Amino acid sequence: MASQRNGTLYVGVTGALRERVYQHREALIDGFTKQYGVKILVHFEFFASMPEAIAREKQVKKMLRKVKLELIERGNPQWRDLWLDIQ
């Protein structure tokens, strides 16, 4: 998730993508995303199991910012809010 194009980025894992994105968009949970206005879903990946998803989350969190931006732009070059795609 992002605050805007090339803005603040947030990486997380969930078993309920729609619900979690909604919580971030509506700032329902105190914390990083609420504090920095991170409300735009710009990239997501699905995995067969939670251990796989957690491993990928850790991998992405360790990436340099430049690599994270490249990952987003490969799949979403316009930085569209993908929220509507998961409805």
C-alpha positions in Angstrom: 0.0 0.0 0.0 1.1 3.6 -0.5 0.2 7.1 0.5 0.7 8.3 -3.1 2.9 7.6 -6.1 6.4 7.3 -4.8 5.1 8.1 -1.4 5.2 6.2 1.9 5.0 2.4 1.4 3.6 -0.2 3.7 4.1 -4.0 3.3 1.8 -6.4 5.2 0.3 -9.8 5.1 -3.3 -10.9 5.7 -5.7 -13.7 5.1 -8.5 -11.3 4.4 -7.3 -8.7 1.8 -10.6 -6.8 1.2 -11.3 -6.4 4.9 -7.7 -5.3 5.7 -7.5 -2.8 2.9 -10.8 -1.4 3.9 -9.5 -0.9 7.5 -6.4 0.9 6.1 -8.5 3.1 3.7 -10.9 4.2 6.5 -8.1 4.6 9.0 -9.9 2.3 11.4 -6.7 1.0 13.1 -4.2 3.2 14.9 -0.6 2.8 13.7 1.7 3.4 10.8 -0.8 3.5 7.9 -3.1 5.8 9.8 -0.3 8.1 10.8 1.2 8.4 7.3 -2.1 8.3 5.3 -1.2 5.0 3.6 -4.6 4.2 1.9 -3.9 3.2 -1.8 -3.6 -0.5 -2.7 -0.9 -0.5 -5.4 0.3 -4.1 -5.3 -0.8 -7.5 -3.9 0.1 -11.1 -4.3 -1.7 -14.3 -3.4 -0.2 -17.4 -2.0 -1.3 -21.0 -1.3 -0.4 -20.9 2.3 0.2 -18.3 5.1 3.8 -19.5 5.7 4.5 -18.7 2.0 2.9 -15.3 2.3 4.8 -14.5 5.5 8.1 -15.5 3.8 7.3 -13.2 0.9 6.4 -10.4 3.2 9.7 -10.6 5.0 11.5 -10.8 1.6 9.8 -7.6 0.3 10.3 -5.7 3.6 14.1 -6.4 3.2 14.2 -5.0 -0.3 15.7 -1.6 -1.1 13.0 1.1 -1.7 14.1 1.3 -5.3 13.4 -2.4 -5.8 10.0 -2.1 -4.1 9.1 0.8 -6.5 10.2 -1.4 -9.5 8.0 -4.2 -8.2 5.0 -1.9 -8.0 5.6 -0.3 -11.4 6.1 -3.7 -13.2 2.5 -4.6 -12.4 0.9 -1.2 -11.9 2.9 1.5 -13.9 0.2 4.1 -13.3 0.0 3.4 -9.6 -3.8 2.9 -9.9 -5.6 2.1 -6.7 -6.3 -1.6 -7.0 -9.1 -1.4 -4.4 -11.8 -1.6 -7.1 -10.2 -4.7 -8.6 -10.7 -6.7 -5.4 -14.3 -5.7 -4.8 
